[in-house]
Amino acid sequence: MGTIPAKIVLCQQKTERRRGHGLALKRTVYKPLGFIFLLLGLLGIPLPILPSTPFILLSAWFFARSSERWHQWLLQSELFGPMIQNWEENRCISRRTKLVAMGAMLVAGGVSIGLALEGVALRVLTLLLLATGCVTVLSIKTCPENCE
């Protein structure tokens, strides 16, 4: 048996350092981004102009790459788990999720525009944000009935 050439050993060491650097980067960047998107998703539940679905899906994506513990926590959530599983397995969200998201945005946003906001500029801005949220939710593929 011969010894491993020094050039191969150096190459293996560089690869291991890059892997370690990638892991550190994912933990220091991806995990905080997962929390930021989770917070935005949670804020989207009561706030009419902020759709929670895309933010929760982004949060799950970042946690899947940085924290198995938080990814599993999201998957086991009664509120978010089925939606995330549909997305991860089929790249779609259920019709029910879309209806709830759209209904909540339109009802709460409509009430805000009609009753709570004064000034045309705020009403137009809120309407534009609502439209953006609706387009975002509608642009996500709907799961076939057998996936729900």
PEURHU-V61787 format. One record per residue. N is the residue number from 1. RES is the residue in three letters. NEAR is the number of other C-alpha atoms within 10 Angstrom. Layout:
n:N res:RES near:NEAR
n:N res:RES near:NEAR
This chain:
n:1 res:MET near:3
n:2 res:GLY near:4
n:3 res:THR near:5
n:4 res:ILE near:8
n:5 res:PRO near:8
n:6 res:ALA near:9
n:7 res:LYS near:8
n:8 res:ILE near:10
n:9 res:VAL near:11
n:10 res:LEU near:11
n:11 res:CYS near:10
n:12 res:GLN near:12
n:13 res:GLN near:11
n:14 res:LYS near:12
n:15 res:THR near:12
n:16 res:GLU near:12
n:17 res:ARG near:11
n:18 res:ARG near:12
n:19 res:ARG near:12
n:20 res:GLY near:12
n:21 res:HIS near:12
n:22 res:GLY near:12
n:23 res:LEU near:15
n:24 res:ALA near:13
n:25 res:LEU near:13
n:26 res:LYS near:18
n:27 res:ARG near:17
n:28 res:THR near:12
n:29 res:VAL near:13
n:30 res:TYR near:21
n:31 res:LYS near:21
n:32 res:PRO near:16
n:33 res:LEU near:19
n:34 res:GLY near:26
n:35 res:PHE near:18
n:36 res:ILE near:16
n:37 res:PHE near:22
n:38 res:LEU near:24
n:39 res:LEU near:15
n:40 res:LEU near:20
n:41 res:GLY near:22
n:42 res:LEU near:17
n:43 res:LEU near:16
n:44 res:GLY near:21
n:45 res:ILE near:16
n:46 res:PRO near:14
n:47 res:LEU near:16
n:48 res:PRO near:25
n:49 res:ILE near:26
n:50 res:LEU near:23
n:51 res:PRO near:27
n:52 res:SER near:24
n:53 res:THR near:26
n:54 res:PRO near:19
n:55 res:PHE near:21
n:56 res:ILE near:26
n:57 res:LEU near:23
n:58 res:LEU near:19
n:59 res:SER near:27
n:60 res:ALA near:30
n:61 res:TRP near:20
n:62 res:PHE near:24
n:63 res:PHE near:26
n:64 res:ALA near:18
n:65 res:ARG near:15
n:66 res:SER near:23
n:67 res:SER near:17
n:68 res:GLU near:12
n:69 res:ARG near:11
n:70 res:TRP near:18
n:71 res:HIS near:20
n:72 res:GLN near:14
n:73 res:TRP near:14
n:74 res:LEU near:24
n:75 res:LEU near:17
n:76 res:GLN near:14
n:77 res:SER near:12
n:78 res:GLU near:9
n:79 res:LEU near:10
n:80 res:PHE near:17
n:81 res:GLY near:18
n:82 res:PRO near:19
n:83 res:MET near:22
n:84 res:ILE near:26
n:85 res:GLN near:19
n:86 res:ASN near:17
n:87 res:TRP near:20
n:88 res:GLU near:14
n:89 res:GLU near:9
n:90 res:ASN near:14
n:91 res:ARG near:14
n:92 res:CYS near:19
n:93 res:ILE near:26
n:94 res:SER near:20
n:95 res:ARG near:15
n:96 res:ARG near:12
n:97 res:THR near:17
n:98 res:LYS near:18
n:99 res:LEU near:13
n:100 res:VAL near:11
n:101 res:ALA near:22
n:102 res:MET near:19
n:103 res:GLY near:14
n:104 res:ALA near:19
n:105 res:MET near:25
n:106 res:LEU near:19
n:107 res:VAL near:12
n:108 res:ALA near:16
n:109 res:GLY near:22
n:110 res:GLY near:18
n:111 res:VAL near:13
n:112 res:SER near:18
n:113 res:ILE near:19
n:114 res:GLY near:11
n:115 res:LEU near:9
n:116 res:ALA near:10
n:117 res:LEU near:13
n:118 res:GLU near:11
n:119 res:GLY near:8
n:120 res:VAL near:10
n:121 res:ALA near:10
n:122 res:LEU near:13
n:123 res:ARG near:18
n:124 res:VAL near:12
n:125 res:LEU near:13
n:126 res:THR near:19
n:127 res:LEU near:18
n:128 res:LEU near:13
n:129 res:LEU near:17
n:130 res:LEU near:22
n:131 res:ALA near:15
n:132 res:THR near:15
n:133 res:GLY near:23
n:134 res:CYS near:20
n:135 res:VAL near:12
n:136 res:THR near:13
n:137 res:VAL near:21
n:138 res:LEU near:15
n:139 res:SER near:9
n:140 res:ILE near:16
n:141 res:LYS near:15
n:142 res:THR near:21
n:143 res:CYS near:17
n:144 res:PRO near:12
n:145 res:GLU near:8
n:146 res:ASN near:6
n:147 res:CYS near:14
n:148 res:GLU near:15
